[in-house]
Amino acid sequence: MLAKLKKELKMPDRRFFWIVLDSMARVGDFESIEALSNSAGRGRAPPIGFTPFVDTCIKYHRDDEAVKFALRIADLRDRARALARCGRGREAADIASRLRNQQLLEEIQDLAARHVASVAKPPERNANR
């Protein structure tokens, strides 16, 4: 069904994935997001990669879902950053330690601290609802 819609809209793959991803998250359809992430084929990343999936899940306060996508990011530095942003600072720090990358470790500490701060404050209410 999505392929038919994409064809009708004559939209580039990357833009289509971004729009569909955000639309699914907005309505809370995280099962379909999982299917969308697998739509490129077994073992292949979607055209936009997995980081936007992590970002979208975090945006909609679904850190548990974000972790699933973070673990699928191939580049270890990007995976560590994504894990830190979704509350898995220890796992991210382990990756940075294995890579022996002090700069990455410092970046992860900052990202993990931001995550803790965002969890500590209540989510903002959308006035347009």
C-alpha positions in Angstrom: 0.0 0.0 0.0 2.8 2.4 0.9 4.6 1.7 -2.4 1.4 2.6 -4.3 1.0 5.8 -2.4 4.7 6.7 -3.0 4.3 6.1 -6.7 1.2 8.2 -6.9 2.8 11.1 -5.1 6.0 10.8 -7.2 8.0 11.5 -4.1 11.7 10.8 -3.6 12.4 7.8 -1.3 14.1 9.8 1.5 11.3 12.4 1.7 8.6 9.7 1.6 10.2 7.8 4.5 10.5 10.9 6.6 6.8 11.8 6.1 5.5 8.3 6.7 7.8 7.8 9.7 6.6 10.9 11.4 2.9 10.2 10.5 3.0 6.7 12.0 4.7 8.0 15.2 2.2 10.8 15.6 -0.7 8.3 15.7 1.4 5.8 17.9 1.7 3.1 15.3 5.1 1.8 16.3 4.4 -1.7 14.9 4.1 -0.2 11.4 7.3 1.8 12.1 9.1 -1.5 12.7 7.8 -2.8 9.4 8.8 0.5 7.6 12.4 0.1 9.0 12.5 -3.4 7.5 11.0 -2.5 4.1 14.4 -2.0 2.4 15.0 -5.7 2.7 16.7 -8.1 5.1 19.9 -6.7 6.5 19.6 -3.4 4.6 19.0 0.0 6.2 16.1 2.2 5.0 17.1 5.0 2.6 17.2 7.5 5.6 19.1 5.1 7.8 18.1 4.2 11.4 19.1 7.5 13.2 15.8 9.2 12.1 13.9 6.3 13.5 15.7 6.9 16.8 15.1 10.6 16.7 11.4 10.1 16.0 10.9 7.6 18.8 12.6 10.0 21.2 10.5 12.9 20.0 7.4 10.9 20.9 8.8 9.8 24.2 9.2 6.1 23.2 12.8 5.5 24.3 12.1 1.7 24.5 11.4 1.8 20.7 14.3 4.1 20.0 16.8 1.6 21.5 15.7 -1.1 19.0 16.7 1.2 16.2 19.8 2.5 17.8 21.1 -1.0 18.1 20.7 -1.4 14.3 23.0 1.6 13.5 26.1 0.2 11.8 28.6 2.9 12.6 29.6 2.4 16.2 30.1 6.1 16.9 26.6 6.9 15.7 25.2 3.9 17.6 26.9 5.1 20.8 25.4 8.6 20.3 22.0 7.3 19.6 22.1 5.0 22.7 23.1 7.9 24.9 20.2 10.0 23.6 17.7 7.3 24.5 18.9 6.7 28.0 21.5 3.9 27.5 24.5 5.9 28.6 26.4 2.9 30.0 26.1 0.9 26.8 27.2 4.0 24.8 30.1 4.5 27.1 31.1 0.9 26.7 31.3 1.4 22.9 33.3 4.5 23.3 35.7 2.7 25.6 36.1 -0.2 23.2 36.9 2.4 20.4 39.3 4.1 22.8 37.8 7.4 21.8 37.9 10.0 24.6 36.2 12.7 22.6 33.2 10.4 21.9 33.1 9.4 25.5 32.8 13.1 26.5 30.1 13.6 23.9 28.2 10.6 25.2 28.4 11.9 28.8 26.8 15.2 27.6 24.1 13.4 25.6 23.3 11.2 28.5 23.1 14.2 30.8 20.7 15.9 28.4 18.5 12.8 28.3 18.3 12.6 32.1 17.4 16.3 32.2 14.6 15.8 29.6 13.2 12.9 31.5 13.2 14.8 34.8 11.0 17.6 33.4 7.4 17.0 32.5 6.7 16.9 28.7 5.4 20.2 27.2 1.7 20.3 26.3 0.8 21.1 22.8 -1.5 24.1 22.8 -2.9 23.3 19.3 -4.5 20.0 20.4 
